[in-house]
Amino acid sequence: MMDISTALSALESLSSSTSTSSSGPLNALIDVQFTNAKSRILSGEDPKVVITELQKNVKNCKKEVEKGLKGWYGALGNVGKEVDKAFPPILGEISDAYSDPPLFVEPQAAEALDRAILESLGRRGIWDAVEAMEEETSLSYLPSKRELSTQLQYILTSIRSSNLQPALEWCSESSTFLSSPPHPSSLPYHLHRAVFRSIKDKREAISYAQQNMMGYLPSQPVLKLITGCLYPGQSMGKKLNGNGVQEEESGGEGEGELEELAKMFQNEFCRRHQWSKEDPLEVTVELGSRGGTLDKIEKARRVMGEHLGNVRKWDELPMEVPLPPSRRYHSVFVCPVSKEQATDTNPPKILTCGHVIAEESFNRLLKGGRRTVKCPYCPQETSQSVAQRLYF
């Protein structure tokens, strides 16, 4: 399914192509056909013949312009469709329904929204917009964060253009952090591995591995990588996917691998400087628009009407909103006995045997003066003092 960014990219590519823009055929008509016709008439050719041919060329140019405009309007229509999918068409009505009480009118709330937007712009390195927002609000983007954002964007751009040296230099400077427990990073290895795979000369590649990759022998398949270099056709080791998990691969370096390296570097850079892994504003907008959350809430509000009361006072959503695994930030436990979702007042409890039930179910099993509870799924019993609350 196409999204707004993809549709805009397709539109931009059409606008920059001379074959699909009206300026291409028109420029060719003016620069070539008219000039050629003029020179032929001046050289003594029959003007009627020249003009007749020129008229045919004008008709052909018109067809080319119409063809280009057709593709342009088609791409423009796709952008409109994706915008309609991402943002409900009755956004004004939705805004009115959620304005009790009004949104972001309190100074603290308005400042929090402005701060979120400013942080998002700064994180992306859109400095013109950052400066404009600083002029319009009383907020300012810290110089130290600006320096880090600039560094991050520079290294990400370098990685995507196959220049891994800036990323390797950053890894060298941050080696203590990257190698520290409990989660030592494999980013340096994957960067060196990408450089190793890009070296065509086998001798140079093996020399590079000896100088830069031997330290990863205990945890990474360095020898397998070198063997694959010495004996073409063998596996070149494993590549990382977007989550840093390794999977088998056979040689070759492409945009997908570079993009995975860029994503992995961004995660480690944010972890190093205690930034959120993803832009909070981007995640919020994505869940509300592309994820369809706002649309589903609005549908429930319209269908169920007054039965649900003021939507702004809901303690929880009255319907399930499907989210991708990467957006499920909070684990949910449903008691296998009562089939009810655990809450702060009815938390999950783990029994001696390892099975988990909700606290209310546990207390119901204790009724009748019993001191222990027999697990609903096995013969083992658990006393009230031994059952522990489980935190996800």
Solvent accessible surface area in square Angstrom, and as a share of the most:
residue,aa,sasa,rsa
1,M,216,0.96
2,M,74,0.33
3,D,49,0.25
4,I,33,0.17
5,S,64,0.41
6,T,72,0.42
7,A,1,0.01
8,L,76,0.38
9,S,64,0.41
10,A,41,0.32
11,L,21,0.10
12,E,112,0.50
13,S,65,0.42
14,L,41,0.21
15,S,57,0.37
16,S,92,0.59
17,S,39,0.25
18,T,103,0.60
19,S,85,0.55
20,T,35,0.20
21,S,24,0.15
22,S,40,0.26
23,S,57,0.37
24,G,15,0.15
25,P,20,0.12
26,L,76,0.38
27,N,78,0.40
28,A,51,0.40
29,L,16,0.08
30,I,99,0.50
31,D,93,0.48
32,V,87,0.50
33,Q,58,0.26
34,F,83,0.35
35,T,81,0.47
36,N,71,0.36
37,A,9,0.07
38,K,132,0.56
39,S,57,0.37
40,R,52,0.19
41,I,64,0.32
42,L,137,0.68
43,S,88,0.57
44,G,67,0.65
45,E,74,0.33
46,D,75,0.39
47,P,71,0.45
48,K,164,0.70
49,V,73,0.42
50,V,1,0.00
51,I,75,0.38
52,T,67,0.39
53,E,68,0.31
54,L,26,0.13
55,Q,104,0.46
56,K,125,0.53
57,N,43,0.22
58,V,63,0.36
59,K,132,0.56
60,N,83,0.43
61,C,12,0.07
62,K,128,0.54
63,K,137,0.58
64,E,85,0.38
65,V,24,0.14
66,E,90,0.40
67,K,145,0.62
68,G,4,0.04
69,L,66,0.33
70,K,161,0.68
71,G,33,0.32
72,W,77,0.27
73,Y,134,0.51
74,G,41,0.39
75,A,10,0.07
76,L,80,0.40
77,G,34,0.33
78,N,57,0.29
79,V,18,0.11
80,G,34,0.33
81,K,128,0.54
82,E,15,0.07
83,V,60,0.34
84,D,87,0.45
85,K,127,0.54
86,A,9,0.07
87,F,82,0.34
88,P,13,0.08
89,P,120,0.75
90,I,57,0.29
91,L,81,0.40
92,G,50,0.48
93,E,106,0.48
94,I,6,0.03
95,S,63,0.40
96,D,106,0.55
97,A,27,0.21
98,Y,28,0.11
99,S,49,0.31
100,D,91,0.47
101,P,77,0.48
102,P,77,0.48
103,L,84,0.42
104,F,100,0.42
105,V,96,0.55
106,E,111,0.50
107,P,103,0.65
108,Q,156,0.69
109,A,36,0.28
110,A,34,0.26
111,E,93,0.42
112,A,61,0.47
113,L,61,0.30
114,D,39,0.20
115,R,83,0.30
116,A,39,0.30
117,I,57,0.29
118,L,0,0.00
119,E,48,0.22
120,S,6,0.04
121,L,38,0.19
122,G,0,0.00
123,R,24,0.09
124,R,109,0.40
125,G,21,0.21
126,I,78,0.40
127,W,45,0.16
128,D,119,0.62
129,A,34,0.26
130,V,0,0.00
131,E,74,0.33
132,A,48,0.37
133,M,25,0.11
134,E,48,0.22
135,E,150,0.67
136,E,145,0.65
137,T,38,0.22
138,S,115,0.74
139,L,16,0.08
140,S,65,0.42
141,Y,14,0.05
142,L,102,0.51
143,P,109,0.69
144,S,67,0.43
145,K,50,0.21
146,R,79,0.29
147,E,126,0.57
148,L,42,0.21
149,S,0,0.00
150,T,67,0.39
151,Q,61,0.27
152,L,0,0.00
153,Q,54,0.24
154,Y,132,0.50
155,I,5,0.03
156,L,6,0.03
157,T,87,0.51
158,S,8,0.05
159,I,0,0.00
160,R,113,0.41
161,S,77,0.50
162,S,76,0.49
163,N,68,0.35
164,L,13,0.07
165,Q,99,0.44
166,P,16,0.10
167,A,0,0.00
168,L,21,0.10
169,E,90,0.41
170,W,10,0.03
171,C,6,0.04
172,S,81,0.52
173,E,137,0.61
174,S,10,0.07
175,S,58,0.38
176,T,114,0.66
177,F,51,0.21
178,L,3,0.02
179,S,77,0.50
180,S,40,0.26
181,P,113,0.71
182,P,112,0.71
183,H,130,0.58
184,P,85,0.53
185,S,19,0.13
186,S,28,0.18
187,L,0,0.00
188,P,17,0.11
189,Y,1,0.00
190,H,2,0.01
191,L,0,0.00
192,H,29,0.13
193,R,0,0.00
194,A,2,0.01
195,V,33,0.19
196,F,3,0.01
197,R,24,0.09
198,S,63,0.41
199,I,42,0.21
200,K,185,0.78
201,D,69,0.36
202,K,90,0.38
203,R,204,0.75
204,E,107,0.48
205,A,1,0.00
206,I,34,0.17
207,S,42,0.27
208,Y,41,0.16
209,A,0,0.00
210,Q,114,0.50
211,Q,141,0.63
212,N,49,0.25
213,M,0,0.00
214,M,62,0.28
215,G,70,0.67
216,Y,57,0.22
217,L,72,0.36
218,P,127,0.80
219,S,86,0.55
220,Q,22,0.10
221,P,34,0.21
222,V,0,0.00
223,L,111,0.55
224,K,89,0.38
225,L,0,0.00
226,I,20,0.10
227,T,59,0.34
228,G,3,0.03
229,C,19,0.11
230,L,80,0.40
231,Y,134,0.51
232,P,102,0.64
233,G,86,0.82
234,Q,102,0.45
235,S,35,0.23
236,M,30,0.13
237,G,0,0.00
238,K,68,0.29
239,K,50,0.21
240,L,1,0.00
241,N,38,0.20
242,G,25,0.24
243,N,124,0.64
244,G,25,0.24
245,V,87,0.50
246,Q,58,0.26
247,E,74,0.33
248,E,103,0.46
249,E,39,0.17
250,S,80,0.51
251,G,35,0.34
252,G,57,0.55
253,E,64,0.29
254,G,37,0.36
255,E,153,0.68
256,G,49,0.47
257,E,13,0.06
258,L,17,0.08
259,E,83,0.37
260,E,36,0.16
261,L,0,0.00
262,A,0,0.00
263,K,97,0.41
264,M,18,0.08
265,F,0,0.00
266,Q,46,0.21
267,N,35,0.18
268,E,21,0.10
269,F,0,0.00
270,C,1,0.01
271,R,90,0.33
272,R,94,0.34
273,H,52,0.23
274,Q,168,0.75
275,W,46,0.16
276,S,52,0.34
277,K,124,0.53
278,E,69,0.31
279,D,9,0.05
280,P,83,0.52
281,L,46,0.23
282,E,82,0.37
283,V,18,0.10
284,T,89,0.52
285,V,74,0.42
286,E,48,0.21
287,L,37,0.18
288,G,24,0.24
289,S,13,0.09
290,R,133,0.49
291,G,27,0.26
292,G,17,0.17
293,T,27,0.16
294,L,52,0.26
295,D,74,0.38
296,K,75,0.32
297,I,24,0.12
298,E,1,0.00
299,K,122,0.52
300,A,11,0.09
301,R,63,0.23
302,R,124,0.45
303,V,108,0.62
304,M,83,0.37
305,G,35,0.33
306,E,170,0.76
307,H,169,0.75
308,L,42,0.21
309,G,43,0.41
310,N,43,0.22
311,V,16,0.09
312,R,86,0.31
313,K,152,0.64
314,W,48,0.17
315,D,149,0.77
316,E,133,0.60
317,L,74,0.37
318,P,57,0.36
319,M,53,0.24
320,E,151,0.68
321,V,21,0.12
322,P,86,0.54
323,L,49,0.25
324,P,66,0.42
325,P,105,0.66
326,S,80,0.52
327,R,21,0.08
328,R,155,0.56
329,Y,121,0.46
330,H,154,0.69
331,S,80,0.51
332,V,96,0.55
333,F,34,0.14
334,V,78,0.45
335,C,0,0.00
336,P,42,0.27
337,V,62,0.35
338,S,29,0.19
339,K,147,0.62
340,E,95,0.42
341,Q,101,0.45
342,A,18,0.14
343,T,68,0.39
344,D,119,0.62
345,T,120,0.70
346,N,9,0.05
347,P,7,0.05
348,P,11,0.07
349,K,28,0.12
350,I,59,0.30
351,L,7,0.04
352,T,72,0.42
353,C,40,0.24
354,G,42,0.40
355,H,71,0.32
356,V,29,0.16
357,I,0,0.00
358,A,0,0.00
359,E,48,0.21
360,E,78,0.35
361,S,1,0.01
362,F,1,0.00
363,N,67,0.34
364,R,117,0.43
365,L,60,0.30
366,L,23,0.11
367,K,149,0.63
368,G,82,0.78
369,G,74,0.71
370,R,115,0.42
371,R,213,0.78
372,T,42,0.25
373,V,0,0.00
374,K,106,0.45
375,C,4,0.02
376,P,61,0.38
377,Y,118,0.45
378,C,34,0.20
379,P,109,0.68
380,Q,81,0.36
381,E,87,0.39
382,T,2,0.01
383,S,32,0.21
384,Q,105,0.47
385,S,97,0.62
386,V,78,0.45
387,A,8,0.06
388,Q,105,0.47
389,R,98,0.36
390,L,52,0.26
391,Y,161,0.61
392,F,141,0.59
